Every structure is written in structure tokens, then in C-alpha cells.
Amino acid sequence: MGLSLSLTPGAAEEEEKTYDVAIIGGGPAGTSAAIYTARADLKTIVIDKGLTAGALGMTSKIENYPGVPEPVTGAELVERMRRQAERFGAEFVQDKILSTELEGDVKVLWGGEATYKARAVVIATGSMGRGKRVPGEDEFLGRGVSYCATCDAAFFRDKVVAVVGSNDEAVEEALHLTKFVSRLHMIVPTSEIKAEPALVAELTANPKVEVLLSTRLRAVEGNGTVTGVRVAPRGGDEQVLPVHGAFIYLQGARPITDFLDGQLSLSPGGCLPVDDEYRTEIPGVYAVGDVICDHVKQAVVAAAEGVIAALAIDRYLHGRKSTRADWS
């Protein structure tokens, strides 16, 4: 009996929602993987926080990417890759994965906007995660400190909040918050907001928003819940801004793996160990790019890793044996 005859309408709907491949991260590694999986007729979704959320997207000029002779920004190069993946049928969504369940034949990814299911997962989240936090950040996490506006914005209706960051993710989250809050302080560590110009224009035109450029977050203060953020403008004195919430989107230099909930082993440096086909220790879960160990941090290297993983995924999903040695 064919599968379609045995499915109830509810089961058919559930089957329709399950992707062949879900890729977390839309930089060169994740997008290159999507090009190859989508071209192999695998139903592919790429979940990413924004064009400028990753290392390549924030790069001002690229001159050494093969086949691209003219200088381009990192965001332009990533956008070209995405258009190519979309041409083969890959779907891109802007979301932040908060938690995962990777064991089993179908993996589940919980995001701020939706839940995603797939038979194979590629982790391509890069290494801009933060290790060191500011004083008060951990203390008030869940009591005014948040990393997900789409999750928590409703708790701050008609209140004053601060958003700390400079990339697409930070600006998108700030714009979402403006639908709820009465006032928003945009604390930008750099001399300009490094996000898409259209997003920046929308943010700065919003009457609820005050943008503080060249300003660093020093501490989160409170008494049971957040009452303010201590900031230091470049060349000025520290001051405390009274706020009810602090949404923090700063970058560091650690692999981003917090959403894995301890399901995969990490190296002492926080990297994800993989084999030479970029398989992790969980079947059907792969890792590529700056999130893995022993990786040369070049866009073309990350892209190659994404391709190798995609070819391995194609074999895995079709039940063909790998050409490489299995995990011991």
C-alpha cells in the first residue's frame, strides 16, 4: 500500500510541514549547503538572523572570493549566494533558533517565530557568540534581560527598554519592540549602525527610538528586575538609563551553540567536533563553518564545507552508505 493511502488528513498535513533539510545559519557555509541540497530536490529551509548577523555579512569589502573579481561587501556576496539557493527552491526565513531536539528521525527546531521539523539538520551558526557578559546580565536574565524580542516583547507593553547591538538582528528586534514599548534606547557600540540601510532608515525615523552611537553597555542594574542599564558614550561619562528591559545582541568570538541544550559534545574551546564529512555524533546532524574546530576562517573554505556536508546529507537521506569512516 502506498504511503499516501495510509495517511489521515492530519498526518498528511504534518508530513507537509517536515523539511528534508533545515540549515541553521545563512552565511557562506549554510547557504552553499542549501544550494546543493535544494538542487538535489531536497526540501530545504535556511533559518537565519539576518544578512549582517554573521562575520561575512559584516565585512565591508571582499576581494578574494573565487569567481567574483570585483570588490563586494560581505552582505552583497551572501545575498548573491542566497538568490542562487532560492533559484533551486531553498526557502529562507528570518528567525532565531532558541532550542532543539536532535535525536530521532525527525529533528525539531524551536524558533522565536515558528517551529521547524526536518530529517537532517546543518548547524552553520558561526563563531560570533559571546563568552563574557556584562555585570548584571546573567543575574537579570528572564527578569528584564532578554535575547529574543519576538519572544518577550509583549511583556514590555508601554514600558521603556534598551536594545544593544548594531546588526540586522538587533535592528529587526528593535523594530518589533516599537510595536509594544513606549520608548526605546538603541545602544550602538560602533560609530554607525551596521545593518541594511532600509532597516536603519525605518528605525531612525521611528519617534519612539533614541539612537546612541559609539556607546558601550557596561552593566545591567536592578532590584529583583531590571531598573536600568549603565552605558559609556565614547569620550563621555558613564550614565544610567532607566529602563524596564534590556535586549542584548552583541557579538563575541565563541561558536554559537547555546540552542543545542547540551545534546552535542563540545571541544574545550566550545567548537563542535565533526568527521571528514562534517557529521556530528548524532545521525542526521552536521556542522560546518566557523562553529567547528580546526577550521580556516575564510568564506570559500566555509562554502566548501557546506557543499561536502550537503553531498553527505543526500546520501544519508537516500539510504546510501557514506564513502567515509563512521564515528567510532
C-alpha positions in Angstrom: 0.0 0.0 0.0 1.4 3.4 -0.9 2.1 5.9 1.8 -0.4 8.4 0.6 -3.2 5.9 1.0 -2.4 5.3 4.7 -2.1 8.9 5.8 -5.0 10.7 7.5 -5.6 14.3 6.6 -3.8 15.3 9.9 -0.9 13.1 9.2 -0.6 14.4 5.6 -0.5 18.0 7.0 2.2 17.0 9.4 4.2 15.4 6.7 3.9 18.5 4.6 5.5 20.6 7.4 8.6 18.4 7.7 11.6 19.5 5.6 14.3 17.2 4.3 17.0 19.6 5.5 16.9 22.5 7.9 20.0 24.7 8.0 20.6 27.0 10.9 22.7 29.9 9.7 22.7 31.7 6.3 26.3 32.6 5.8 28.6 31.1 3.2 28.6 27.6 4.8 24.9 27.3 5.3 23.9 28.9 2.0 26.3 26.8 0.0 24.8 23.7 1.6 21.4 24.9 0.7 22.4 25.4 -3.0 23.4 21.7 -3.2 20.6 20.2 -1.2 17.9 22.2 -3.0 19.4 21.4 -6.3 19.2 17.7 -5.3 15.4 18.2 -4.9 15.6 18.0 -1.1 13.1 20.3 0.6 15.4 22.8 2.2 14.8 25.7 4.7 17.5 28.1 5.9 16.8 29.8 9.2 19.0 32.9 9.7 19.0 36.0 11.9 19.7 38.4 9.1 22.2 39.4 6.3 24.6 41.2 8.7 24.3 38.8 11.7 27.3 36.8 10.7 31.0 37.5 10.2 30.9 37.7 6.4 27.8 39.8 6.4 29.5 42.4 8.5 32.6 42.5 6.3 32.9 45.8 4.4 34.9 44.5 1.4 35.7 41.1 -0.2 38.3 40.9 -3.0 39.5 37.3 -2.8 36.3 35.2 -3.4 36.8 33.0 -6.5 34.7 33.9 -9.4 33.9 37.4 -8.0 36.6 39.6 -9.4 35.1 43.0 -8.4 35.2 44.1 -4.7 31.9 43.5 -3.0 30.6 43.8 0.6 30.1 40.7 2.6 26.4 41.3 2.7 26.3 41.5 -1.2 28.2 38.3 -1.5 25.8 36.5 0.9 22.8 37.9 -0.9 24.1 36.5 -4.3 24.5 33.1 -2.7 21.0 33.2 -1.3 19.5 34.2 -4.6 21.2 31.2 -6.2 19.9 28.8 -3.5 16.4 30.3 -3.9 16.5 29.7 -7.6 16.9 26.0 -6.8 14.0 26.0 -4.4 15.6 26.7 -1.0 13.4 28.6 1.4 14.9 31.4 3.6 13.2 32.6 6.8 14.5 35.2 9.3 14.2 33.7 12.8 16.4 32.8 15.8 16.5 29.2 16.9 16.2 29.0 20.7 16.1 25.3 21.4 16.3 22.0 19.6 15.5 18.2 19.8 18.0 16.5 17.5 17.6 12.8 18.4 15.3 10.7 16.3 14.4 10.5 12.7 12.7 13.9 12.7 14.6 16.8 14.3 12.7 19.7 15.9 13.9 23.3 16.0 12.0 25.9 18.1 12.4 29.5 16.9 11.1 32.8 18.2 8.7 32.9 15.2 7.9 29.2 14.4 8.8 25.6 15.0 10.6 23.7 12.2 11.0 20.0 11.6 13.5 18.3 9.3 15.0 14.9 8.7 18.5 16.4 8.6 20.0 19.5 10.2 23.0 21.6 9.3 24.5 23.8 12.1 26.2 26.8 10.4 25.8 29.4 13.2 29.4 30.7 13.1 31.6 31.9 16.0 30.3 35.3 17.0 28.8 34.1 20.2 29.6 35.9 23.5 31.5 34.3 26.3 31.9 37.2 28.7 28.8 39.0 29.8 28.4 42.4 31.5 27.7 42.6 35.2 24.0 42.0 35.9 23.3 40.3 32.6 23.1 36.8 34.0 21.5 37.9 37.3 18.5 39.5 35.5 18.1 37.0 32.6 14.4 36.3 32.4 13.7 39.3 34.7 14.2 42.0 32.2 17.2 40.8 30.3 16.3 39.0 27.0 17.9 37.9 23.8 14.6 37.5 21.9 12.2 40.4 21.3 9.8 38.2 19.3 9.5 36.0 22.4 9.3 38.7 25.1 8.1 42.0 23.6 4.6 41.6 24.9 5.9 41.7 28.5 7.1 45.2 28.0 4.0 46.9 26.6 4.0 50.6 27.3 7.4 50.4 29.0 10.9 51.7 28.3 13.5 49.3 27.0 17.1 49.3 25.7 18.3 47.3 22.7 22.1 46.8 22.5 23.7 45.9 19.1 24.5 47.1 15.6 23.5 44.5 13.1 20.3 43.4 11.2 19.2 41.2 14.1 19.4 44.0 16.6 17.6 46.4 14.3 14.9 43.9 13.4 14.3 43.1 17.0 14.2 46.8 17.9 11.6 47.5 15.2 9.5 44.6 16.6 9.7 46.1 20.1 8.5 49.5 18.9 5.0 47.9 18.3 4.8 47.4 22.1 7.0 49.8 24.1 6.6 53.5 24.9 10.3 54.3 24.4 13.4 52.5 23.1 17.0 53.4 23.6 19.1 51.9 20.8 22.6 51.5 22.2 25.1 51.1 19.4 28.8 50.3 20.3 30.0 51.3 16.8 30.0 54.8 15.2 27.2 53.7 12.9 24.6 51.0 12.7 25.9 48.2 10.6 22.6 47.0 9.2 20.7 47.2 5.9 20.2 50.9 5.1 16.4 50.4 4.7 16.2 48.9 8.2 18.3 51.7 9.6 16.2 54.4 8.0 13.0 52.8 9.4 14.5 52.6 12.9 15.8 56.2 13.0 12.5 57.6 11.6 10.6 56.0 14.5 9.6 58.6 17.0 9.8 56.1 19.9 13.5 55.4 19.2 16.6 57.3 20.5 19.8 56.1 18.9 23.0 56.3 21.0 26.0 55.8 18.7 29.6 54.9 19.9 28.1 53.8 23.3 29.0 50.7 25.2 26.9 48.7 27.6 28.8 48.5 31.0 26.2 46.8 33.3 22.6 45.9 33.8 21.2 47.2 37.1 18.1 46.3 39.0 16.4 45.2 42.2 14.8 41.9 41.6 14.0 43.0 38.0 15.9 45.4 35.6 15.7 49.1 36.5 18.4 50.5 34.3 21.4 50.0 32.1 24.8 51.6 32.7 26.3 52.9 29.5 29.5 54.7 28.5 29.5 57.0 25.5 32.8 57.3 23.8 34.6 60.4 25.2 31.8 60.9 27.8 30.9 60.0 31.3 29.0 56.8 32.3 25.3 57.2 32.9 22.4 55.0 33.9 19.4 54.9 31.6 16.2 54.0 33.4 14.6 51.0 31.6 12.4 48.0 32.3 14.1 45.7 29.8 17.5 45.1 28.1 17.6 43.2 24.8 21.2 42.4 24.1 22.5 41.4 20.6 26.3 41.8 20.9 28.9 39.7 19.2 31.9 37.8 20.5 34.3 35.2 19.2 32.8 31.9 20.5 30.9 29.3 18.5 27.2 29.8 18.8 25.8 26.6 20.3 23.5 27.7 23.1 20.4 26.4 21.3 21.8 22.8 21.4 20.9 22.3 25.0 23.9 20.1 25.6 22.9 17.4 23.1 26.3 17.5 21.3 29.7 17.3 22.8 31.9 20.5 22.6 35.7 20.9 22.5 37.4 22.8 25.3 37.1 25.9 23.0 33.4 25.4 22.5 33.6 24.0 19.0 31.5 21.2 17.5 33.7 18.1 16.6 32.9 16.6 13.3 34.3 13.9 11.0 35.6 14.5 7.5 32.0 14.6 6.1 31.1 17.2 8.7 28.8 14.7 10.6 28.4 15.3 14.3 27.9 12.4 16.8 24.1 12.5 16.2 23.0 10.8 12.9 21.5 13.3 10.6 23.1 16.4 12.2 26.0 18.1 10.5 28.1 21.2 11.4 30.1 23.5 9.0 31.9 26.8 9.0 33.2 28.7 12.0 31.2 26.7 14.5 33.5 23.7 14.1 37.1 23.0 15.2 40.2 23.2 13.0 38.5 25.5 10.5 40.4 28.1 8.4 38.2 31.2 8.7 37.7 32.0 5.0 34.4 32.3 3.2 35.5 30.0 0.4 36.5 27.3 3.0 33.2 27.6 4.7 31.4 27.3 1.4 33.3 24.1 0.5 32.4 22.6 3.9 28.8 23.3 3.2 29.0 21.5 -0.1 30.7 18.4 1.4 28.0 18.2 4.1 25.2 18.6 1.5 26.5 15.7 -0.5 26.8 13.6 2.6 23.2 14.5 3.6 21.9 13.5 0.1 23.5 10.1 0.6 22.2 9.8 4.2 18.6 10.7 3.3 18.6 8.3 0.4 20.0 5.4 2.5 23.3 5.2 0.6 26.4 4.4 2.6 29.0 7.0 3.2 32.3 6.8 1.5 33.9 7.8 4.8 34.6 6.1 8.0 31.8 6.2 10.6 32.1 7.7 14.0 33.8 5.4 16.4 
